[in-house]
Amino acid sequence: MSLPPESREEAIARLTRSASDLEARTTREVGDHGVQAAAASKAWRILAELFGGVFAGLAGGFVFDRFFGTVPWGLIVGVLSGFAVSVWMARRTANRLMAEARLEGEPKSVPFDEDE
């Protein structure tokens, strides 16, 4: 079975259409990775505040125990106070981030991805 003869311009136009159709079927929309990175950064900040407060309270309690000889009590009070302060700081940060999100408005919807 032979193809009908076509001119060079017709063949180039046909190949261009085929290439653009193939590209349209195989390309995926690339999301905004900057928004995802910013959200991850905010989550890591809250997590760092939680761990940082506990570790700072632990270090403070250890130093207090070393200087005053109140062996377990400085660590216990330090860890509990560090935990309380870290929860307060994380809550404050989360409230600030929620207020910023309300000012930005409704988030744009994410298209359905068949691959995932």
C-alpha positions as CSV (number, residue, x, y, z in Angstrom):
1,M,0.0,0.0,0.0
2,S,1.6,3.2,-1.1
3,L,0.8,6.7,0.1
4,P,-0.4,9.3,-2.4
5,P,2.4,11.6,-3.4
6,E,2.5,14.9,-1.6
7,S,4.6,18.0,-2.0
8,R,7.4,18.9,0.3
9,E,5.4,21.7,2.0
10,E,2.4,19.4,2.6
11,A,4.7,16.8,4.2
12,I,6.3,19.4,6.4
13,A,2.9,20.7,7.5
14,R,1.7,17.2,8.2
15,L,4.7,16.4,10.3
16,T,4.4,19.7,12.2
17,R,0.8,18.9,13.0
18,S,1.7,15.4,14.1
19,A,4.6,16.8,16.3
20,S,2.4,19.4,17.9
21,D,-0.4,16.8,18.6
22,L,2.2,14.5,20.2
23,E,3.6,17.3,22.3
24,A,0.1,18.3,23.5
25,R,-0.6,14.7,24.6
26,T,2.7,14.1,26.3
27,T,3.4,17.4,28.1
28,R,2.2,17.9,31.7
29,E,1.4,21.1,33.3
30,V,4.1,22.1,35.7
31,G,2.8,23.4,39.0
32,D,4.2,26.4,40.8
33,H,7.0,24.8,42.9
34,G,7.7,28.2,44.6
35,V,4.4,27.9,46.4
36,Q,5.1,24.4,47.5
37,A,8.6,25.3,48.7
38,A,7.2,28.3,50.7
39,A,4.6,26.0,52.4
40,A,7.3,23.4,53.2
41,S,9.4,26.2,54.6
42,K,6.6,27.4,56.9
43,A,6.0,23.8,58.1
44,W,9.7,23.3,58.9
45,R,9.7,26.6,60.8
46,I,6.9,25.5,63.1
47,L,8.6,22.1,63.6
48,A,11.9,23.9,64.4
49,E,10.1,26.1,67.0
50,L,8.7,23.0,68.7
51,F,12.0,21.1,68.9
52,G,14.0,24.3,69.6
53,G,11.9,25.2,72.6
54,V,12.2,21.7,74.2
55,F,16.0,21.6,73.6
56,A,16.5,25.1,75.0
57,G,14.5,24.2,78.1
58,L,16.5,21.0,78.4
59,A,19.8,22.9,78.2
60,G,18.6,25.6,80.6
61,G,17.5,22.9,83.1
62,F,20.8,21.1,82.8
63,V,22.8,24.3,83.4
64,F,20.5,25.1,86.4
65,D,21.2,21.6,87.8
66,R,24.9,21.9,87.4
67,F,25.1,25.3,89.3
68,F,22.6,24.6,92.0
69,G,22.8,20.8,92.5
70,T,19.1,20.2,92.1
71,V,19.7,17.1,89.9
72,P,16.4,16.0,88.4
73,W,14.3,19.0,89.1
74,G,16.1,21.5,86.9
75,L,15.8,19.2,83.9
76,I,12.1,18.4,84.6
77,V,11.1,22.1,85.0
78,G,13.3,23.1,82.0
79,V,11.8,20.5,79.6
80,L,8.2,21.3,80.7
81,S,8.7,25.1,80.5
82,G,10.5,24.7,77.1
83,F,7.7,22.6,75.8
84,A,5.1,25.1,77.0
85,V,7.0,28.0,75.4
86,S,7.5,26.1,72.1
87,V,3.8,25.2,71.8
88,W,3.0,28.9,72.5
89,M,5.4,30.0,69.8
90,A,4.2,27.5,67.3
91,R,0.6,28.5,67.9
92,R,1.5,32.1,67.4
93,T,3.3,31.4,64.1
94,A,0.4,29.2,62.9
95,N,-2.1,32.0,63.7
96,R,0.0,34.5,61.8
97,L,0.2,32.2,58.8
98,M,-3.5,31.6,58.8
99,A,-4.1,35.3,58.9
100,E,-1.8,35.8,55.9
101,A,-3.6,33.0,54.0
102,R,-7.0,34.6,54.7
103,L,-5.7,37.9,53.2
104,E,-4.4,36.1,50.1
105,G,-7.8,34.7,49.3
106,E,-9.1,31.4,48.0
107,P,-6.3,29.1,46.8
108,K,-6.5,28.0,43.2
109,S,-7.6,24.5,42.6
110,V,-5.2,21.7,41.8
111,P,-6.0,19.8,38.6
112,F,-6.6,16.1,38.8
113,D,-3.5,14.1,38.0
114,E,-4.1,10.6,36.7
115,D,-0.6,9.4,37.4
116,E,-0.9,9.7,41.2
